[in-house]
Amino acid sequence: MARTSVVTGSASGIGKATRELLELRGERVIGVDVHDAEVVADLSDAAGRTALVEGVRRLSGGRIDAVYAVAGLAAPTPATVAVNFFGTLATLEGLRSLLSGSRAPRAVLVSSMAALLPSDEDLVALLGICDEPAALARAEILAKEPETTGALIYASTKLALSRWVRRQAATPQWAGAGIPLNAVAPGIIATPMTAELIATEQGREALLKMVPMPLNGIAESAVVAKLLAWLGGEENTHVCGQIVYVDGGSDVVLRGDSVW
Ligand SMILES: NC(=O)c1ccc[n+]([C@@H]2O[C@H](COP(=O)([O-])OP(=O)(O)OC[C@H]3O[C@@H](n4cnc5c(N)ncnc54)[C@H](O)[C@@H]3O)[C@@H](O)[C@H]2O)c1
């Protein structure tokens, strides 16, 4: 029987490329997004997160094989905290029980190499204890200076997501239930999220200084989609709690000998 996969952020960029690749491989995809999706849901709030779980339950008949949590924002605003961190957790935790009927259940989220860039310690700590009201309040303060402190919000959400994967993957709920839980950490990918930043040579150069990509430079969404599809596919039986960098080498350049 064809696999049924849920892809959030399916209307654009990496989510759209993932959806297209899975469909090409004969899978059924239930897309989730704020527009142009089977389940239209806003993952920034409780009502949208409930709509996601109910919508997927209804459309799938209660059994899915993989969850790809891709939806995200990069704006220096509290909404980025709500969608990137709490929306992603709500997706994975809310849909986990629907994976129990699959013979090869899988879960993958999209973090970022930005987890290696400067972040806000207080915000990361609040995300570490999953305190959404306090995290949103902290982001509100950071957002007052969009260019400086606001810019730390995105990296903080991705660092916290990567840590969440590490903390959760080996637990009874995930590994113990036979579900590999992993993340990908892309470098710069050409999507609507980065379009403005990489539209000019000057913009590209400035971004590549921060995110060096010696191997093949800025990538297309399909590059990330192929890795996601492998981590979320049947072949992946033993990759557990990994943050797989698909970043043209930025992790290597920035972290060097830090092998873990
Ligand atoms: N593009 C990059 O360079 C890059 C690098 C590293 C990580 N990422 C991550 O990859 C993921 C996908 O980003 P992308 O580059 O494809 O961006 P994108 O803007 O093209 O797509 C993001 C999708 O998420 C959806 N989304 C946003 N807010 C939502 C909400 N509240 N509820 C439901 N859906 C919502 C959007 O509607 C959109 O379809 C994000 O998590 C992003 O942080 C992107």
Ligand as a Chemical Component Dictionary entry (heavy atoms), coordinates in Angstrom:
data_LIG
# 
_chem_comp.id                   LIG 
_chem_comp.type                 NON-POLYMER 
_chem_comp.pdbx_formal_charge   0 
_chem_comp.three_letter_code    LIG 
# 
loop_
_chem_comp_atom.comp_id 
_chem_comp_atom.atom_id 
_chem_comp_atom.alt_atom_id 
_chem_comp_atom.type_symbol 
_chem_comp_atom.charge 
_chem_comp_atom.model_Cartn_x 
_chem_comp_atom.model_Cartn_y 
_chem_comp_atom.model_Cartn_z 
_chem_comp_atom.pdbx_ordinal 
LIG N1  N1  N 0  15.292 28.771 2.677  1  
LIG C1  C1  C 0  16.344 28.583 3.455  2  
LIG O1  O1  O 0  17.470 29.052 3.174  3  
LIG C2  C2  C 0  16.218 27.760 4.705  4  
LIG C3  C3  C 0  17.401 27.400 5.374  5  
LIG C4  C4  C 0  17.310 26.638 6.536  6  
LIG C5  C5  C 0  16.077 26.244 7.003  7  
LIG N2  N2  N 1  14.952 26.614 6.334  8  
LIG C6  C6  C 0  13.675 26.171 6.893  9  
LIG O2  O2  O 0  12.971 25.430 5.920  10 
LIG C7  C7  C 0  11.578 25.499 6.187  11 
LIG C8  C8  C 0  10.844 25.874 4.924  12 
LIG O3  O3  O 0  11.256 27.169 4.518  13 
LIG P1  P1  P 0  11.256 27.658 3.011  14 
LIG O4  O4  O 0  12.577 28.245 2.756  15 
LIG O5  O5  O -1 10.727 26.587 2.140  16 
LIG O6  O6  O 0  10.240 28.897 3.144  17 
LIG P2  P2  P 0  8.908  29.260 2.387  18 
LIG O7  O7  O 0  8.554  30.603 2.917  19 
LIG O8  O8  O 0  9.057  29.092 0.929  20 
LIG O9  O9  O 0  7.869  28.175 2.899  21 
LIG C9  C9  C 0  7.410  28.140 4.214  22 
LIG C10 C10 C 0  5.985  27.617 4.231  23 
LIG O10 O10 O 0  5.555  27.578 5.592  24 
LIG C11 C11 C 0  4.225  28.068 5.618  25 
LIG N3  N3  N 0  3.887  28.664 6.912  26 
LIG C12 C12 C 0  4.400  29.807 7.421  27 
LIG N4  N4  N 0  3.753  30.133 8.560  28 
LIG C13 C13 C 0  2.813  29.175 8.744  29 
LIG C14 C14 C 0  1.820  28.971 9.733  30 
LIG N5  N5  N 0  1.618  29.858 10.715 31 
LIG N6  N6  N 0  1.035  27.870 9.640  32 
LIG C15 C15 C 0  1.192  26.992 8.613  33 
LIG N7  N7  N 0  2.121  27.151 7.645  34 
LIG C16 C16 C 0  2.911  28.225 7.713  35 
LIG C17 C17 C 0  4.190  29.153 4.547  36 
LIG O11 O11 O 0  2.859  29.490 4.161  37 
LIG C18 C18 C 0  5.014  28.528 3.451  38 
LIG O12 O12 O 0  4.216  27.794 2.554  39 
LIG C19 C19 C 0  11.427 26.518 7.331  40 
LIG O13 O13 O 0  11.277 25.825 8.541  41 
LIG C20 C20 C 0  12.734 27.278 7.289  42 
LIG O14 O14 O 0  13.062 27.835 8.531  43 
LIG C21 C21 C 0  14.990 27.347 5.197  44 
# 
loop_
_chem_comp_bond.comp_id 
_chem_comp_bond.atom_id_1 
_chem_comp_bond.atom_id_2 
_chem_comp_bond.value_order 
_chem_comp_bond.pdbx_ordinal 
LIG N1  C1  SING 1  
LIG C1  O1  DOUB 2  
LIG C1  C2  SING 3  
LIG C2  C3  SING 4  
LIG C2  C21 DOUB 5  
LIG C3  C4  DOUB 6  
LIG C4  C5  SING 7  
LIG C5  N2  DOUB 8  
LIG N2  C6  SING 9  
LIG N2  C21 SING 10 
LIG C6  O2  SING 11 
LIG C6  C20 SING 12 
LIG O2  C7  SING 13 
LIG C7  C8  SING 14 
LIG C7  C19 SING 15 
LIG C8  O3  SING 16 
LIG O3  P1  SING 17 
LIG P1  O4  DOUB 18 
LIG P1  O5  SING 19 
LIG P1  O6  SING 20 
LIG O6  P2  SING 21 
LIG P2  O7  DOUB 22 
LIG P2  O8  SING 23 
LIG P2  O9  SING 24 
LIG O9  C9  SING 25 
LIG C9  C10 SING 26 
LIG C10 O10 SING 27 
LIG C10 C18 SING 28 
LIG O10 C11 SING 29 
LIG C11 N3  SING 30 
LIG C11 C17 SING 31 
LIG N3  C12 SING 32 
LIG N3  C16 SING 33 
LIG C12 N4  DOUB 34 
LIG N4  C13 SING 35 
LIG C13 C14 SING 36 
LIG C13 C16 DOUB 37 
LIG C14 N5  SING 38 
LIG C14 N6  DOUB 39 
LIG N6  C15 SING 40 
LIG C15 N7  DOUB 41 
LIG N7  C16 SING 42 
LIG C17 O11 SING 43 
LIG C17 C18 SING 44 
LIG C18 O12 SING 45 
LIG C19 O13 SING 46 
LIG C19 C20 SING 47 
LIG C20 O14 SING 48 
# 
